[in-house]
Amino acid sequence: MQFVYEAMRPDGTSVHERIDAVGRNEAAESLREKGLLLLKLDEAGGDPAANMGSDSFLQSTQFSTRDLVLFTRQMKMLLESGAPLVPALEAAETQSTKPIVRRVLRRLRVCVEEGASLTDALEDQSKHFDSVFRSMIAAGEATATLPQAFGRLAGLAQQQAHTRKLVYGALLYPALLSVLLVAVVLVLLLFVVPRFHMLFTSLGSALPATTEILFAMSQFLQSGWPYILAGTAALIGGLTIARQSPTVHAATTTLMLHVPVIGPLYTRITIARVLRIWAALFSCHVPLLDAIRQSRQAVRNERFAAMLRGVEEAVESGGRIGVALADSGLVAPIITSAIRTGEENSRLAEAVDFVSSWMDEDNASALHNLTRLAEPVLLGVMGVIVGFVAMALFVPLFDLATAT
C-alpha cells in the first residue's frame, strides 16, 4: 500500500513524498524513525478520512486522560516550534492511532480551516473537552499564548493521571491481600474443615464450642452457597443502582468524609484537585469567578460543591477566597493562610500553584503510608482467622491424644 505524506525535517525544511507500507501505523512509525515530524499522511488516491470509524463509534467513546495528555503535549511542541494551528492539528490527527481521536481532531481541523476559532471548534466537541479545557484554550487564543495554554493543560492532565495512578496503586495491594484472605477462608471452610468434621463425627467425641461454631459455618457455606452468591450479587446490584440516586450518592460521599484515615485523605486529594485547576486557569488569565465555577465539575461531593458555591458568593460580594475556604471547615488552616497571603500580595495564581504542588507531594506520601498501614492490618486479620481455625481443629485432637 502506498501513502502520500508531508513532514518536517529536523532543520525545519518540509518534504512531500510517497512511502510504501503495509498500513498507516507502519508508515507513520517508519517516518518517525527517520527523524521526520509527520504533518500529513494519506493513502495514495484514497480518502484522507478513510478508516476513521463510524459516527456510532464516535458517539459511544470518549477521550481518555492519556489521549488528552498526548494531544496537548503534541500541540504544545508543534506550536512552540512555529507550526501554524491547522498543520499542527493535522499532524496530531495523523500521528494518533485511535480512530476516535483522529476523527475528533479532524473535525477540529476542518472547523478551523473553515474560519472558526479553535475555541468555537472545541465548543462543537464539548462532550470530549470539558469547560476547563475550553476556557484555558479560549484564554490562550485571546492572549496569543496558545502554546503555553496547551502546556498547562498537558501538565494538568498529567498530574490528574498521576494522582489517579497513585490512588489505584494504593488500593491494589490491599485489594490483593483481601482477595487472598477470602480465598484462604473459603479453602479452609470448604475443603479442610469438612474432613476434620468427618473425623470427629466418626470418633463421637465431645467438641469445644469453638469447634462446633467452625463446623456450623462450614456446613452453612457448603449447603447455602447459592443463596450467599445470589444475596451478594443482589447487594452489589442494589448498591450500584442506589448510587445513581443523587440523595444516596450525596449521603455516601458525605459519610466517606468521616471515615478515619480515608476521610481526611479523600478531603486533601479533592482540595488539591480543585486548587490545581484554579492554578491552571489563573495562569491562563481566566477570570476569577469563571475559574471557581468551572472547578465545580472536579467535585462530586455535595460538601465540596457547597464550599465552591460559598467561595463564589464571597468573591461576588467582594470577599476573599482564603476566608471563604476557611469558613467551609474543609480546608486546613495552613492552606487557607497561604492563599490569603497570596491574595493580599496580588500573587494568588502563584500561591495556589505552590499550595497545589505541595499538597500533591503530601498526598502521595499519605497514600504510600496508607498502603504500608493496610498491609500489617490485613495480614493480622488473616493470622487471627487461620489461628482460630487451627485452634478449633487441633485442640480436640490434643484432648483425644491425652485421653488415650
FIMARLO-262272 format. One line per 2 residues: number of its first residue (from 0); their letters; for each residue x, y, z of C-alpha. Coordinates in pm, whole numbers, plus 50000, padded with zeros to 5 digits. Layout:
# FIMARLO-262272
NUM	a	X,Y,Z ~ ...
***
This chain:
# FIMARLO-262272
0	mq	50000,50000,50000 ~ 50130,50343,49911
2	fv	50086,50661,50113 ~ 50146,51028,50039
4	ye	50294,51218,50329 ~ 50401,51566,50428
6	am	50662,51600,50701 ~ 50915,51838,50850
8	rp	51286,51762,50877 ~ 51485,51847,51195
10	dg	51631,52151,51015 ~ 51283,52293,50958
12	ts	51251,52217,50587 ~ 50943,52033,50460
14	vh	50925,51720,50249 ~ 50641,51585,50029
16	er	50693,51226,49913 ~ 50543,50880,49890
18	id	50611,50573,50107 ~ 50523,50207,50075
20	av	50394,50035,50388 ~ 50152,49764,50495
22	gr	49933,50009,50687 ~ 49903,50365,50810
24	ne	50056,50293,51150 ~ 50360,50124,50996
26	aa	50409,50416,50757 ~ 50388,50670,51042
28	es	50632,50469,51255 ~ 50877,50438,50966
30	lr	50876,50814,50910 ~ 50925,50886,51280
32	ek	51224,50651,51284 ~ 51377,50866,51008
34	gl	51354,51169,51237 ~ 51069,51335,51046
36	ll	50786,51527,51213 ~ 50477,51395,51038
38	lk	50230,51663,50933 ~ 50003,51471,50693
40	ld	49965,51110,50585 ~ 49704,50998,50331
42	ea	49657,50683,50130 ~ 49762,50748,49771
44	gg	49444,50804,49572 ~ 49230,50744,49879
46	dp	49012,50946,50110 ~ 49205,51110,50392
48	aa	48920,51032,50623 ~ 48914,50664,50541
50	nm	48931,50405,50813 ~ 48848,50654,51083
52	gs	48549,50470,51217 ~ 48177,50536,51213
54	ds	47973,50806,51381 ~ 47821,50547,51612
56	fl	48169,50466,51737 ~ 48227,50836,51799
58	qs	47910,50865,52000 ~ 47998,50571,52223
60	tq	48362,50652,52301 ~ 48531,50931,52492
62	fs	48879,51073,52512 ~ 49086,50911,52782
64	tr	49321,51104,53006 ~ 49613,50953,52816
66	dl	49466,51080,52487 ~ 49439,51432,52628
68	vl	49795,51423,52763 ~ 49931,51311,52426
70	ft	49725,51563,52229 ~ 49812,51861,52447
72	rq	50182,51774,52452 ~ 50186,51737,52074
74	mk	50013,52071,52026 ~ 50248,52245,52269
76	ml	50553,52110,52087 ~ 50422,52187,51739
78	le	50301,52539,51819 ~ 50619,52628,52007
80	sg	50823,52509,51708 ~ 50641,52762,51490
82	ap	50386,52540,51317 ~ 50056,52713,51229
84	lv	49744,52590,51405 ~ 49590,52394,51116
86	pa	49908,52198,51027 ~ 49961,52132,51398
88	le	49610,51987,51431 ~ 49665,51785,51115
90	aa	49994,51647,51247 ~ 49834,51548,51579
92	et	49547,51388,51388 ~ 49780,51190,51162
94	qs	50002,51064,51441 ~ 49715,50936,51652
96	tk	49646,50563,51630 ~ 49296,50574,51785
98	pi	49006,50624,51542 ~ 48803,50833,51787
100	vr	49090,51074,51847 ~ 49164,51107,51477
102	rv	48802,51175,51394 ~ 48760,51438,51665
104	lr	49086,51612,51569 ~ 48982,51604,51204
106	rl	48659,51782,51294 ~ 48854,52042,51488
108	rv	49089,52095,51194 ~ 48805,52126,50943
110	cv	48628,52383,51162 ~ 48945,52591,51194
112	ee	49013,52564,50820 ~ 48664,52699,50755
114	ga	48747,53010,50958 ~ 48628,52924,51306
116	sl	48848,52980,51608 ~ 48981,52682,51797
118	td	48759,52784,52088 ~ 48447,52761,51870
120	al	48564,52429,51727 ~ 48609,52292,52079
122	ed	48258,52405,52171 ~ 48125,52176,51897
124	qs	48316,51889,52059 ~ 48222,51975,52418
126	kh	48147,51611,52501 ~ 48519,51537,52462
128	fd	48665,51861,52605 ~ 48534,51990,52937
130	sv	48475,52355,53024 ~ 48814,52386,53197
132	fr	48990,52274,52879 ~ 48782,52507,52661
134	sm	48827,52806,52890 ~ 49204,52770,52900
136	ia	49220,52743,52521 ~ 48990,53045,52485
138	ag	49213,53247,52717 ~ 49521,53127,52530
140	ea	49376,53238,52197 ~ 49266,53572,52338
142	ta	49612,53648,52480 ~ 49816,53489,52198
144	tl	49960,53233,52441 ~ 49811,52919,52291
146	pq	50132,52709,52320 ~ 50156,52794,52691
148	af	49788,52708,52737 ~ 49842,52365,52583
150	gr	50148,52322,52802 ~ 49949,52396,53118
152	la	49672,52163,53004 ~ 49928,51888,52946
154	gl	50065,51940,53297 ~ 49715,51941,53446
156	aq	49615,51620,53266 ~ 49942,51450,53360
158	qq	49904,51540,53726 ~ 49546,51412,53732
160	ah	49659,51087,53569 ~ 49945,51060,53819
162	tr	49711,51111,54115 ~ 49470,50852,53980
164	kl	49758,50609,53934 ~ 49870,50667,54293
166	vy	49521,50604,54428 ~ 49475,50286,54226
168	ga	49823,50171,54323 ~ 49749,50232,54690
170	ll	49428,50030,54663 ~ 49575,49746,54457
172	yp	49787,49576,54723 ~ 49519,49582,54997
174	al	49272,49452,54739 ~ 49501,49163,54651
176	ls	49551,49079,55019 ~ 49174,49091,55072
178	vl	49118,48851,54782 ~ 49386,48622,54925
180	lv	49219,48638,55268 ~ 48880,48540,55123
182	av	49041,48259,54923 ~ 49213,48120,55234
184	vl	48889,48127,55432 ~ 48697,47952,55153
186	vl	48961,47679,55117 ~ 48959,47618,55492
188	ll	48580,47606,55526 ~ 48508,47410,55208
190	fv	48792,47158,55199 ~ 48989,47139,55524
192	vp	48719,47171,55793 ~ 48479,46911,55639
194	rf	48749,46643,55665 ~ 48803,46715,56031
196	hm	48426,46712,56080 ~ 48406,46360,55937
198	lf	48693,46251,56163 ~ 48539,46389,56483
200	ts	48193,46256,56392 ~ 48333,45905,56346
202	lg	48509,45926,56682 ~ 48196,46053,56856
204	sa	48389,46271,57099 ~ 48262,46588,57267
206	lp	48378,46905,57091 ~ 48457,47254,57225
208	at	48223,47539,57142 ~ 48475,47696,56901
210	te	48494,47373,56702 ~ 48115,47344,56687
212	il	48091,47703,56560 ~ 48354,47633,56295
214	fa	48173,47318,56175 ~ 47841,47508,56163
216	ms	47997,47779,55950 ~ 48145,47519,55714
218	qf	47813,47334,55675 ~ 47623,47659,55617
220	lq	47869,47760,55345 ~ 47852,47418,55175
222	sg	47474,47398,55172 ~ 47387,47765,55131
224	wp	47648,47892,54886 ~ 47390,47951,54606
226	yi	47191,48176,54837 ~ 47504,48353,54958
228	la	47614,48412,54599 ~ 47271,48539,54495
230	gt	47249,48764,54801 ~ 47592,48910,54734
232	aa	47504,48979,54369 ~ 47174,49139,54473
234	li	47351,49355,54732 ~ 47612,49475,54482
236	gg	47343,49543,54221 ~ 47128,49728,54472
238	lt	47418,49944,54589 ~ 47511,50021,54227
240	ia	47156,50129,54146 ~ 47122,50323,54471
242	rq	47439,50521,54397 ~ 47265,50659,54087
244	sp	47028,50843,54318 ~ 47156,51194,54399
246	tv	47036,51160,54759 ~ 47212,50828,54817
248	ha	47525,50946,54640 ~ 47537,51263,54849
250	at	47490,51063,55169 ~ 47762,50815,55068
252	tt	48019,51077,54977 ~ 47942,51274,55293
254	lm	47981,50961,55503 ~ 48319,50900,55341
256	lh	48447,51226,55488 ~ 48400,51085,55839
258	vp	48582,50754,55783 ~ 48906,50754,55984
260	vi	49223,50791,55776 ~ 49029,50760,55446
262	gp	48814,51070,55503 ~ 49096,51321,55562
264	ly	49294,51178,55270 ~ 48991,51199,55040
266	tr	48942,51561,55150 ~ 49305,51654,55078
268	it	49301,51489,54736 ~ 48981,51671,54638
270	ia	49109,52007,54762 ~ 49436,51954,54575
272	rv	49245,51881,54254 ~ 49038,52198,54287
274	lr	49345,52412,54360 ~ 49535,52257,54071
276	iw	49252,52351,53834 ~ 49244,52703,53977
278	aa	49620,52736,53928 ~ 49594,52629,53565
280	lf	49300,52862,53495 ~ 49454,53160,53677
282	sc	49780,53117,53487 ~ 49585,53138,53161
284	hv	49419,53463,53280 ~ 49073,53308,53310
286	pl	48853,53543,53518 ~ 48835,53454,53886
288	ld	48462,53380,53901 ~ 48473,53169,53584
290	ai	48758,52964,53728 ~ 48567,52900,54050
292	rq	48250,52799,53863 ~ 48431,52564,53628
294	sr	48614,52390,53910 ~ 48282,52255,54035
296	qa	48294,51974,53779 ~ 48605,51840,53956
298	vr	48400,51752,54266 ~ 48106,51517,54317
300	ne	48074,51554,54691 ~ 47797,51792,54793
302	rf	48001,51942,55076 ~ 48278,52042,54839
304	aa	48024,52174,54589 ~ 47872,52383,54870
306	ml	48221,52505,54957 ~ 48277,52624,54600
308	rg	47938,52793,54593 ~ 48031,52974,54914
310	ve	48362,53085,54762 ~ 48181,53210,54452
312	ea	47928,53406,54658 ~ 48207,53553,54871
314	ve	48401,53671,54566 ~ 48087,53816,54405
316	sg	48022,54019,54721 ~ 48379,54146,54737
318	gr	48514,53892,54987 ~ 48831,53685,54972
320	ig	48882,53326,54865 ~ 49101,53237,55163
322	va	48839,53349,55414 ~ 48562,53160,55235
324	la	48772,52843,55225 ~ 48847,52875,55596
326	ds	48476,52917,55674 ~ 48395,52591,55494
328	gl	48578,52385,55756 ~ 48716,52153,55488
330	va	49048,52322,55415 ~ 49339,52308,55657
332	pi	49439,52641,55817 ~ 49788,52627,55666
334	it	49633,52610,55317 ~ 49393,52898,55375
336	sa	49672,53108,55528 ~ 49890,53060,55220
338	ir	49603,53154,54988 ~ 49514,53461,55196
340	tg	49878,53572,55180 ~ 49876,53531,54802
342	ee	49559,53738,54775 ~ 49698,54015,54992
344	ns	50017,54032,54784 ~ 49834,54011,54449
346	rl	50003,53677,54382 ~ 49702,53448,54405
348	ae	49796,53237,54100 ~ 50146,53170,54235
350	av	50013,53090,54582 ~ 49751,52846,54453
352	df	50005,52679,54225 ~ 50254,52639,54512
354	vs	49990,52504,54751 ~ 49854,52254,54498
356	sw	50204,52123,54422 ~ 50279,52092,54793
358	md	49952,51909,54853 ~ 50020,51669,54565
360	ed	50350,51569,54724 ~ 50191,51539,55068
362	na	49905,51328,54932 ~ 50146,51096,54752
364	sa	50328,51039,55081 ~ 49998,50983,55264
366	lh	49885,50726,55007 ~ 50213,50542,55043
368	nl	50178,50538,55422 ~ 49819,50416,55393
370	tr	49934,50121,55185 ~ 50201,50038,55441
372	la	49940,50058,55718 ~ 49691,49834,55538
374	ep	49943,49555,55485 ~ 50004,49461,55853
376	vl	49636,49507,55937 ~ 49520,49263,55669
378	lg	49799,49020,55749 ~ 49699,49039,56116
380	vm	49334,48963,56029 ~ 49447,48670,55819
382	gv	49661,48542,56105 ~ 49371,48567,56352
384	iv	49139,48372,56122 ~ 49392,48099,56049
386	gf	49481,48082,56418 ~ 49115,48046,56515
388	va	49068,47762,56268 ~ 49385,47589,56383
390	ma	49289,47619,56748 ~ 48935,47494,56685
392	lf	49063,47189,56498 ~ 49372,47089,56690
394	vp	49254,47140,57049 ~ 49010,46845,57021
396	lf	49289,46637,56868 ~ 49514,46713,57163
398	dl	49230,46623,57400 ~ 49184,46290,57225
400	at	49557,46220,57231 ~ 49585,46291,57604
402	at	49272,46091,57681 ~ 49416,45783,57520
***
